Amino acid sequence: MSNSLKEPISSKYPPLTKFSHGAGCGCKIAPSVLQDILAASGSPMTPDASLLVGNNTCDDAAVYQISDREAVISTTDFFMPIVDDPFDFGRIASVNAISDVYAMGGSPLMAIAILGWPINELSPEVAGRVLDGSRSVCREAGIPLAGGHSIDSPEPIFGLAVTGRVDVDKLKRNDTAEAGCKLYLTKPLGVGLITTAHKQGLASLEDLDAAKQSMLKLNRIGADLGGIEGVKAMTDVTGFGLLGHLVEMCQGSAVSALIHKDSLPVLPKVKHYIEQDCIPGGTERNWMSYGHYVSELTEAEIALLADPQTSGGLLVAVSEAGHKAFLQVVNSHGLNLSPIGELLAQEETLIKVV
């Protein structure tokens, strides 16, 4: 096995991760700090009956109803480089941003680019490759990259503002889960650990590629899951880690969760990188924000379950009645999924890991 190998990119492009203090969704502000910011931001907006999902919940996107049957989805996501190659950075950031629309059960319509660039340190050509990567993903998703905005910034930043649509009766939220639902996760965990190992020069090319391929996979299955009534709640797992996004689901839905740690999908060699202490800074911030809601865990379990995911999978709560239809859609997308846990009536401990 080849450890300490760098990501193979063209020598004419400098490694992008050297220009940022963080990486991918690991750059997100900790959940507890974000709540402090929102609490300090003044009075909420006047209620609007057409705003089906707004900032009063911790969901993935805003949703605005425009007719009896249809609603518009609006979201934005951006971050600093998680890989060195500019084309792949553009692709990963774009897959990650578009995922918010799929997590609501919707389909994307168009995207607008968000670019922050250290123009005195990185050439316009490198920024152009980031945009090329974004365009390739937008083509894959069947949408145009319709414009954007750029600024001169100390670190490279890229992402998208994405507009989507959803039938109102197919809208999925993260606060509508029910006790008795099985929990599924559509992508493996460990992206933050492997990409941190890469920044430390410890990740093999094979392991880095496995993480990259996971990040590059569109969560388009979410649009099909929107049509299943038995899919009671859905969210994508990103910078707050699996536990953070599950806490949001449980709090919003007034339920508790039981997670079976041996059933969790995990990228190859993740245990090795935990043992090498390749822990992102965001992991500790995550755990400090919500660890009090979770049963006692080992350091290794925290490293995995609070690991910031970039372009992670969908966390789906499925009722018994919807199980058959859910698995049919899963199989049609070439996935083989097993439950990672279940939701229970609300208990004193919000999440138990066994």
PEZI-V696423 format. One line per field, one symbol per residue. phi: phi as a letter, one per 40 degrees, with the letter a starting at -180 (. if undefined). A space follows every 10 residues. Layout:
phi = ???
This chain:
phi = .ccfccccbc ccbcccccbb cbafcccccd dccdcccccc cgcccddbcc ccbbccbbcc acbbcbacbb bcbbaaaaac dbbcccccdc ccccdcccdd ccccgbbcba bbcbbbaccc bbcdcccccc cccccccccc cgbccciiab bcbcbcbaab bbbbbacdcb cbbcbbcbdg ccbbbcbcch dccccccccc gbcccccccc cccccccccc ddcccccbcc ccaaaccbcc gdccccdccc ccbfbbbbbc cccccbcdgc dcccccgcbc cccccccccb dccbccbccc ccdccbcccb fccccbbbcc cccccccccd cccgbbbbcb iacbddbccc bbbb
